[in-house]
Amino acid sequence: MNLPISSQTPAADAAHDDDSSTQRASLVDHHVGARIRERRTTLGLSQQQLARMIGVTYQQAHKYERGLNRISAGRLFEIATVLDVPISYFFEGLGPGSEAQPVSPRQRMFLELARNFALIDNDKHQEALSQMARALAAQSQAAQRDRDD
């Protein structure tokens, strides 16, 4: 009877499998944390406010958002309730074989800008801000065309 010979011992193969599953879990933890941060900033909450709402320290909330600490199912349910999203929200965009895509500082800034714009209740101020954005965008496009020429 000829059995395939592994290059490693069974214990080494098992350790390799553990490393692989730990790495996958880590990607999920980072993704879930990034989704928590994204939702928190969209709602205009600070990490301290979120921490108070879920009954943890600011440092623990920070670790959750960075994917440094794994979040229990009960805690994730509590976070989902506070952030008013279904638990599935935290796993959106994370499928088999996909890697977590962190929210860039630029995306975070865009979310903050949109949130703040929506909070302006004066129509004239909103229009002034829109005009300024259009002017800055036109200036950037003109500068880009000059560089391309």
N, C-alpha and C positions, 0 to 999 in steps of 0.2 A: 504494500500500500504506500503510494507516494503522496505525501502531503506537501503543499507549497510551504517553502521555508521563508519565514519572515526575516527581514533584516534586523528586527528588534525582538526583544523578549516580549512575552504577553504583557508583562507589567509596563514595559516601555510603551507598547502600543496603547494600553489603557491610559497612560499618562498623557500621551499625545492627543487622544480623544478628549480628555478633560481640558487640555489647553485650548483645543479648537472650540469646544462648547463654551468655555469661559470667554474666549475672544468674541464669539457671536453674541453672548449675553452682554458683554461690554458694549458692543455696537448698539444693541437694543436699549441699554441703559442710557447711552449718550443721546440716542434719538428721542426717547421718552422725555429726558431732561430738556432737550432743545424745544420740544413741543410745549412743555410746561412753561418755559421761559417765553416762548412766542405768544402763547395765549395770555400769560400774565401781563406782558407789555402791551398787548392789544387792548386789554381791559384797563390799562393805566395803573396797574398795581405795582408797588415796590416789592422787593424780596421780603422786606420786613413785614409789610402788610400781609403778604401771602403766608409767611411763617406764623404770624399771630392767628390768622384765620384757620390754619390747619393744626395749630397747637405744637409747633416745633420751634427751635431756635432759628435765627437768621442764618447761622452757619450751616445748619442741617438743610434748610431750603436751598442754600447755595450749592451744597454738595449734590442734592437731588437734580438741580438744573444742569450741573456740569457732568452728570452721569457718574460721579465718583462713588455714590452710595446707591445701592439697589433699593427700590421702593416696594414695600409690601403691597399685596393686593388691597388690603383694607385702607392703607394710606393713599393709594392711587385712586380708590373710589372716593375718598374724602376730598382729594385734590380736584377730581373731576366735578364733584358736586359744587365746590367753592368756585371753580372757574366756569361752571355752567356749560359743560361739554360732556358728551358720552365718553366712556372709557376708551372706546375705539378711536377717538380723536388722537390720542397719544401714539397710536400705532399706524396712523395713516402715512402712506408713502414708504412703509417698511414691509417689503414682501420677501419671499424666499430669494436669497441671493443678492438682495439689494443692500446697499450700505446707507447708513444714516447720512443725511445731508444737513450739516449744521446751517443755522440761519446766519447769514453774513451780517457784519455791522451795517452795511448799506441797506440790507433788507429790514433790519431792526429800526434803522433811522427812518425809512420810508413808512413803516407801520406807525411809528411815533408821530411822524408828520401828519399822516392821515387821521390818526386819533385826535391830535390837537386841533387840526383844521375843523373836524366835526364838532369840537367843543366851542368853537367861536360862534356866538349867537347873533352877531351883528353882520347883516348881509353886506354892508359896505366894506367892512373889514375883510370878509371872505373874498370879495371881488378884488380888493386892493392886493391881497396876498396872491390871488390867482394871476393878476396882471404882472406882479413882480416875478412870479415863477415863469410866466411866458417870456418876459423880457430877458431873464437870465438864460433860459433855454435857447432863445434866438441868438443871444450873444455867444453862447458856447458852440452852437452850430456854425455860426459865421467864422469863429476862430478855427474850428475843425476844418472847414472848407479851405481857409487860408493855408493851413498846414499841409493839406492834401495837394494843393496847387504847386 
